[in-house]
Amino acid sequence: MKRIDLSGVYAVVTGASSGLGLAMAEGLLKSGATVALASRPGVKLDNQVERLKSDGLSATGLPIDVRSDSSVASAVQWVQQAWGRLDVLVNNAGIGMRTVNPRFMEEPLPFYNVTAGGFRDVIDTNLTGYFLVARGFASMMVSQGHGKIINVSMNHETMRRKGFIPYGPSRAGAESLSYIMAEDLRSLGISVNMLLPGGATETGMIPEELKAHLPFPLLSPEVMVDPIVFLASSASDGITGERITATKFQEWLKQNN
């Protein structure tokens, strides 16, 4: 893929203080975009923003709790006042199975043993959070007459795997949300696409003590960089309602160009 210049593009990436979100934010920044790393406030977010800024990149921290209407509204207000526009929204903030069952890889927990609170926490973050953030920024994009929304997802196998409630349903729901959002916004000049790594990734979703015992290698979060830069650029204009797997991105690109 030819180098893409994202100068003049303004983007918000949620869950950007680590993992996939950080890799995507950094990839967008290195391509010239101005990026707000949206995450819960704290030292982790502050340190990453300072590191990126020290490299001369146009990064800023944007405190947000994607489960909170008022927090999302405050983030939208900041973007409106500071930038006056938003070209790209990347919905990535999420929590994994380890919050419900720390030993989910070794001892899958049947759905009837999952607590109601644990179920709600994952759904509120991974599904309702995507809805709240997209709803908050969509009105700005509708007023502009343009915008790109990318919702991060996971393999369909994850949505059917034993012991993967509530993570599997949260991602399945986010995919349905994405398809419907794409149709709602299609005539308004706004695209909605999904991007998934294509396998388990080297992030905090998998407990550190289990990584050495996995029967498969973990993908680097950087696998998301080329496709997210493409989806944020004018090269993706007119593409909406697509589900793109990062490990198969080059193959997808050849088939769709």
Legacy VTK file of the C-alpha trace (Angstrom):
# vtk DataFile Version 3.0
C-alpha trace
ASCII
DATASET POLYDATA
POINTS 257 float
0.000 0.000 0.000
1.295 3.446 -0.914
1.992 5.826 1.940
-1.151 7.746 2.840
-0.987 11.341 4.035
-3.623 12.152 6.658
-2.620 15.784 7.167
-5.698 17.821 8.036
-7.623 14.790 9.291
-9.019 14.969 12.833
-9.643 11.669 14.602
-10.815 10.344 17.957
-9.744 6.841 19.025
-11.346 5.350 22.134
-9.502 2.917 24.380
-6.290 4.488 23.105
-4.057 4.336 26.169
-2.873 0.808 25.329
-3.262 -2.196 23.025
-5.052 -1.935 19.696
-6.269 1.594 20.395
-2.783 2.915 21.056
-1.377 1.191 17.972
-4.116 2.642 15.760
-3.791 6.120 17.257
-0.041 6.082 16.740
-0.446 4.843 13.170
-2.859 7.667 12.378
-0.553 10.220 13.999
2.494 9.023 12.051
0.469 9.413 8.855
-0.116 13.081 9.706
-3.502 13.057 11.449
-4.388 15.044 14.543
-5.591 12.491 17.074
-7.362 12.622 20.424
-6.505 9.542 22.456
-9.755 8.956 24.318
-9.523 6.872 27.461
-10.257 6.914 31.138
-8.087 9.599 32.700
-4.912 8.563 34.468
-1.159 8.194 34.343
-1.270 5.567 31.598
-3.063 7.914 29.196
-0.955 10.929 30.206
2.325 9.050 29.668
1.377 7.849 26.195
0.214 11.295 25.096
3.443 12.885 26.354
5.533 10.241 24.586
3.759 10.848 21.287
3.940 14.626 21.621
7.670 14.410 22.380
8.020 12.668 19.014
6.481 15.719 17.365
3.102 14.091 16.762
-0.181 15.989 17.050
-1.618 13.981 19.945
-3.887 15.056 22.756
-5.545 13.217 25.627
-9.324 13.131 25.816
-10.689 11.790 29.132
-13.793 9.673 28.578
-15.847 6.928 30.182
-17.691 5.387 27.221
-20.398 4.015 29.536
-21.393 7.474 30.751
-23.738 9.721 28.744
-22.384 12.832 30.464
-18.732 11.849 29.923
-19.353 11.206 26.225
-21.202 14.527 25.947
-18.238 16.331 27.520
-15.857 14.696 25.033
-18.067 15.710 22.106
-18.224 19.262 23.435
-14.426 19.389 23.690
-14.006 18.256 20.081
-16.554 20.815 18.890
-14.840 23.650 20.748
-11.218 22.645 20.096
-11.477 21.373 16.512
-14.924 22.356 15.251
-15.101 19.089 13.282
-14.423 15.376 13.398
-13.400 13.355 10.361
-12.789 9.934 11.904
-14.126 8.109 14.951
-12.593 4.791 15.979
-14.707 2.884 18.500
-12.280 0.540 20.221
-12.724 0.840 24.000
-13.585 -2.505 25.503
-13.045 -4.961 28.321
-12.491 -8.683 27.958
-13.382 -12.007 29.523
-10.751 -11.672 32.237
-12.988 -9.136 34.020
-15.625 -11.856 34.392
-13.443 -14.967 34.649
-9.662 -14.477 35.070
-9.083 -18.124 34.069
-11.327 -18.027 31.003
-8.657 -19.608 28.782
-8.181 -22.624 31.066
-11.505 -22.978 32.842
-14.388 -21.647 30.706
-17.314 -20.491 32.822
-20.792 -21.551 31.601
-23.208 -18.696 31.042
-25.406 -19.713 33.972
-22.510 -19.067 36.348
-21.771 -15.579 35.006
-22.889 -12.851 37.392
-25.441 -10.304 36.257
-23.033 -7.538 37.223
-20.208 -9.048 35.193
-22.500 -9.433 32.190
-23.699 -5.824 32.405
-20.175 -4.409 32.779
-18.975 -5.991 29.526
-22.139 -5.179 27.558
-22.189 -1.600 28.902
-18.597 -1.052 27.746
-18.316 -3.061 24.536
-21.784 -2.538 23.084
-23.573 0.339 24.796
-20.279 2.254 24.817
-19.996 1.972 21.027
-23.588 3.195 20.712
-23.146 6.147 23.064
-19.895 7.353 21.491
-21.140 6.936 17.913
-24.425 8.638 18.762
-22.575 11.511 20.390
-20.282 12.236 17.448
-22.663 11.295 14.609
-24.636 14.539 14.878
-21.428 16.489 14.229
-20.675 14.345 11.184
-24.237 14.695 9.882
-23.950 18.501 10.144
-20.627 18.382 8.264
-22.008 16.069 5.604
-19.051 13.713 5.945
-17.280 11.427 8.400
-15.914 7.943 8.910
-16.723 5.614 11.796
-14.715 2.450 12.362
-15.908 -0.040 14.969
-13.356 -2.601 16.151
-14.634 -6.160 16.382
-13.353 -9.720 16.830
-13.460 -13.066 15.033
-16.825 -14.770 14.663
-15.324 -17.802 16.458
-15.110 -15.642 19.580
-18.863 -15.066 19.361
-19.545 -18.817 19.494
-16.816 -20.099 21.783
-17.586 -22.055 24.943
-17.360 -19.906 28.053
-17.288 -16.579 26.174
-20.369 -14.944 27.611
-20.623 -11.972 27.813
-17.689 -11.000 25.552
-18.967 -12.886 22.512
-22.471 -11.370 22.606
-21.020 -7.898 23.186
-19.016 -8.095 19.951
-21.832 -9.749 17.998
-24.118 -6.938 19.097
-21.546 -4.328 18.068
-21.425 -5.858 14.586
-25.198 -5.672 14.193
-25.047 -2.097 15.485
-22.410 -1.311 12.858
-24.418 -2.688 9.950
-27.516 -0.733 10.980
-25.487 2.443 11.568
-24.034 2.057 8.078
-27.522 1.944 6.566
-28.800 4.849 8.691
-25.870 7.033 7.585
-25.319 5.792 4.012
-27.280 8.608 2.354
-25.670 11.267 4.571
-22.078 10.890 3.370
-20.888 9.029 6.462
-19.315 5.572 6.295
-19.367 2.900 8.984
-17.019 -0.066 8.741
-15.733 -2.791 11.048
-12.114 -3.773 11.590
-10.866 -6.829 13.465
-7.328 -8.112 14.013
-7.862 -11.656 12.739
-6.695 -13.471 15.862
-5.765 -13.054 19.504
-3.519 -10.046 19.991
-0.745 -9.044 22.394
-2.932 -6.849 24.612
-4.188 -6.757 28.175
-7.204 -8.859 27.229
-5.196 -12.041 27.950
-3.615 -12.395 31.413
0.187 -12.239 31.311
0.617 -15.572 33.079
-1.377 -17.376 30.371
0.413 -15.989 27.310
3.376 -18.377 27.532
1.041 -21.379 27.521
-1.033 -20.461 24.467
-0.880 -22.985 21.581
-0.743 -20.155 19.022
1.293 -16.963 18.556
-0.272 -13.649 19.460
-0.642 -10.959 16.801
1.057 -7.602 17.290
-1.385 -4.683 17.742
0.434 -3.026 14.802
-1.491 -5.374 12.487
-4.269 -2.765 12.695
-2.205 0.160 11.438
-2.361 -0.199 7.639
-6.112 -0.868 7.509
-7.015 1.902 9.969
-4.941 4.445 8.025
-6.674 3.348 4.820
-10.138 3.562 6.384
-9.365 7.037 7.752
-8.272 8.321 4.336
-10.042 9.503 1.199
-8.963 6.209 -0.403
-11.851 4.566 1.462
-14.489 7.060 0.293
-17.665 5.256 -0.742
-16.824 2.104 1.231
-19.344 1.380 3.977
-20.849 -1.603 5.760
-17.651 -3.635 5.311
-16.102 -6.066 7.785
-12.333 -6.072 7.283
-9.882 -8.513 8.854
-6.495 -6.883 9.417
-4.466 -10.036 8.723
-6.214 -10.305 5.337
-6.249 -6.589 4.563
-3.921 -6.657 1.553
-5.982 -9.443 -0.004
-9.198 -7.501 0.673
-7.655 -4.361 -0.813
-6.763 -6.143 -4.075
-10.279 -7.527 -4.387
-11.894 -4.148 -3.774
-9.757 -1.924 -5.990
LINES 1 258
257 0 1 2 3 4 5 6 7 8 9 10 11 12 13 14 15 16 17 18 19 20 21 22 23 24 25 26 27 28 29 30 31 32 33 34 35 36 37 38 39 40 41 42 43 44 45 46 47 48 49 50 51 52 53 54 55 56 57 58 59 60 61 62 63 64 65 66 67 68 69 70 71 72 73 74 75 76 77 78 79 80 81 82 83 84 85 86 87 88 89 90 91 92 93 94 95 96 97 98 99 100 101 102 103 104 105 106 107 108 109 110 111 112 113 114 115 116 117 118 119 120 121 122 123 124 125 126 127 128 129 130 131 132 133 134 135 136 137 138 139 140 141 142 143 144 145 146 147 148 149 150 151 152 153 154 155 156 157 158 159 160 161 162 163 164 165 166 167 168 169 170 171 172 173 174 175 176 177 178 179 180 181 182 183 184 185 186 187 188 189 190 191 192 193 194 195 196 197 198 199 200 201 202 203 204 205 206 207 208 209 210 211 212 213 214 215 216 217 218 219 220 221 222 223 224 225 226 227 228 229 230 231 232 233 234 235 236 237 238 239 240 241 242 243 244 245 246 247 248 249 250 251 252 253 254 255 256
